[in-house]
């Protein structure tokens, strides 16, 4: 019976044969009746009928080998283990070094196989998610609608979703750029030696204590991000929109206190205010019924129907105002006549289009919570708000234009438009802003 061998590919890491004391090479034999410890012998001793103490030659046995596929027909179990060991030794992403250590697979094969079966494998992710959900259900409070956020998705590198996640690496549960990313620089030249004076030794210890406090702050911020589900920012924003407008304003104002309360207590607070808002709204509606002299729910239903009817009648009375506006424009007048003809014939009327003086400008973009906002100065934030451009995209466009300007010694507007494939008006505003601030030079 074939089974996965528990040893690596290096023969010196494997135990010796019980019969001839040579290092075991796959395939080898394991006695199924003896043990523990297991009795392992090579094929040569097995063919000679080797016996040792209680072990006899007619015992049941197992053939130990890893020369069979597990996840991929073209990959043996031994190669799977070698791949995992190589990734642990060389680090994730160093596929050329991984391939050199394996020797049997190319760089592309190693990367493709690892990403397909060990990173993006839906079987593994669904299993981990089910285990996590089963643990959460043990202490789940049915009175709280909040649930801990799921593991964030694993998007491709440099995609829009990856930029929204601020460089978060789900496989490592870490960020590409940490908070206080250069905190380790203060320790790079420190070395504790025996010749240090007491004062110098105390100063070095103080530097280490300061570095430790900076690490604690980094871990605290990462814990807040994970606990409150802020890594997947788009999902967090979608959850915010389920509240009414008044509750959203409260949510925005109380966001600064979320790190003090914790995720569950903060959601309790917001949900309680949501319930309070709904109750106040219902009380206001009941008070309106009482002022109208209604004391039964059936009467309230009739009142609501009549209120809707009165609103429709009011809109019809305002139709004269629409007609007066249309008299100034022949096209609008024709549209109104077609609409009335459709109403008379029983068809669905086409919405009336009344010409306006001009196109309404879109409101400025709200940069609150968007990744990359902290890297912008006040003028850059104002630019992103006016042109409605997310900070991450602006930083990429700025870097591309600055690199091209430094390479060519200057940049034209036409060249900027070839580099940035967005609206030409936005490109002109970004181009003029970078020239005005001195980031690039005009050719």
Secondary structure, 3 states (H helix, E strand, C coil): CEECCCCCCCHHHCCECCCCCCECCCCEEEECCCCCCCCEECHHHHHCCCCECCECCCCCEEEECCCCECCCCCCEHHHHHHHHHHHHHHCCCCHHHHHHHHCCCCHHHHHHHHHHHHHCCHHHHHHHHHHHHHHHHHHCCCCCCCCCCCCCCCCCCCCHHHHHCCCEECCCCEECCCCCCCHHHHHCCCCCCCCCCHHHHHHHHHHHHHHHHHHHHHHHHHHHHHHCCCCCHHHHHHHHCCCCHHHHHHHHHCHHHHHHHCHHHHHHHHHHHHHHHHHHHHHHHHHHHHHCCCCCHHHHHHHHHHHHHHHHHHHHHCHHHHHHHHCCCHHHHHHHHHHHHHHHHCCCCCCCCCCCCCCCCCCCCCCCCCCCHHHCCHHHHHHHHHHCCCHHHHHHHHHHHHHHHHHHCCECHHHHHHHCCCCHHHHHHHHHHHHHHCCCCEC
